[in-house]
């Protein structure tokens, strides 16, 4: 079976996109686990969070990746800059959520 019309991402772009999407997914799952642990889970809040907190990041980064693939003029640099900011944001939230979930002592400030 032959696949027609696939998008071949430039070197590094596909890996960066995968890392960004994994960071978003891990942060979301940890948030769900915390709400389950604290017995505050609500399907309505989860749906609202997906619409307002997850899908905009995924949609925006996919549009930038597509622009970097098709246009490439400055969009590659913009993609990596925005992607770095997103990973840093979610990375910090992941650390805080792991500390909350497992009761790990926070670093002194």
Phi, psi and omega per residue, in radians:
X1 nan 2.259 -3.090
X2 -1.782 2.324 3.106
X3 -1.629 2.206 -3.104
X4 -1.984 2.374 3.032
X5 1.456 0.470 3.105
X6 -1.393 2.682 3.110
X7 -1.707 2.130 3.078
X8 -1.659 1.963 -3.116
X9 -1.385 2.468 3.103
X10 -1.063 2.779 -3.129
X11 -0.949 2.266 3.125
X12 1.587 -0.544 -3.107
X13 -1.208 -0.769 3.135
X14 -1.120 -0.756 3.120
X15 -1.128 -0.747 3.119
X16 -1.091 -0.745 3.114
X17 -1.089 -0.720 3.117
X18 -1.107 -0.752 3.130
X19 -1.097 -0.733 3.130
X20 -1.101 -0.816 -3.120
X21 -1.155 -0.630 3.083
X22 -1.155 -0.726 3.114
X23 -1.055 -0.752 3.117
X24 -1.119 -0.765 -3.119
X25 -1.145 -0.761 -3.139
X26 -1.114 -0.763 3.119
X27 -1.073 -0.744 3.136
X28 -1.115 -0.803 -3.139
X29 -1.106 -0.718 3.102
X30 -1.099 -0.682 3.082
X31 -1.083 -0.709 3.097
X32 -1.126 -0.759 3.138
X33 -1.093 -0.691 3.120
X34 -1.127 -0.763 -3.138
X35 -1.154 -0.586 3.067
X36 -1.194 -0.731 3.124
X37 -1.091 -0.728 -3.120
X38 -1.491 0.026 3.137
X39 0.993 0.710 3.092
X40 -2.089 0.252 -3.101
X41 -1.149 2.370 3.124
X42 -2.501 2.174 -3.116
X43 -1.053 -0.654 3.134
X44 -1.094 -0.761 3.109
X45 -1.162 -0.628 3.122
X46 -1.115 -0.789 3.122
X47 -1.087 -0.759 3.127
X48 -1.100 -0.695 3.127
X49 -1.130 -0.733 3.108
X50 -1.046 -0.785 -3.094
X51 -1.188 -0.670 -3.047
X52 -1.733 -0.427 -3.017
X53 -2.009 -0.366 -3.072
X54 -1.928 -0.943 -3.056
X55 -1.063 -0.643 3.090
X56 -1.068 -0.699 3.111
X57 -1.152 -0.801 -3.133
X58 -1.115 -0.819 3.139
X59 -1.082 -0.784 -3.134
X60 -1.113 -0.755 -3.108
X61 -1.256 -0.559 3.071
X62 -1.185 -0.668 3.093
X63 -1.134 -0.734 3.099
X64 -1.130 -0.683 3.114
X65 -1.120 -0.716 3.116
X66 -1.148 -0.715 3.095
X67 -1.135 -0.682 3.106
X68 -1.134 -0.602 3.117
X69 -1.257 -0.797 -3.006
X70 -1.517 -0.718 -3.052
X71 -1.712 -0.821 3.091
X72 1.165 -0.347 -3.123
X73 -1.273 1.810 3.134
X74 1.194 -0.265 -3.122
X75 -1.279 -0.496 3.090
X76 -1.103 -0.816 3.125
X77 -1.143 -0.712 3.114
X78 -1.113 -0.727 3.111
X79 -1.025 -0.846 -3.113
X80 -1.172 -0.615 3.110
X81 -1.161 -0.868 -3.141
X82 -1.149 -0.721 3.117
X83 -1.061 -0.697 3.101
X84 -1.109 -0.746 3.117
X85 -1.090 -0.741 -3.142
X86 -1.125 -0.768 -3.135
X87 -1.148 -0.677 3.100
X88 -1.124 -0.763 3.132
X89 -1.066 -0.919 -3.120
X90 -1.221 -0.549 3.088
X91 -1.076 -0.760 3.086
X92 -1.116 -0.709 3.119
X93 -1.183 -0.611 3.100
X94 -1.111 -0.759 3.120
X95 -1.063 -0.800 3.140
X96 -1.105 -0.722 -3.116
X97 -1.211 -0.621 3.065
X98 -1.141 -0.723 3.087
X99 -1.078 -0.726 3.136
X100 -1.187 -0.771 -3.065
X101 -1.153 -0.714 -3.054
X102 -1.826 0.063 3.100
X103 1.163 0.562 -3.140
X104 -1.362 2.417 -3.138
X105 -1.154 2.405 -3.110
X106 -1.360 2.729 3.121
X107 -1.192 2.483 3.105
X108 -1.184 2.499 -3.141
X109 -1.928 nan nan
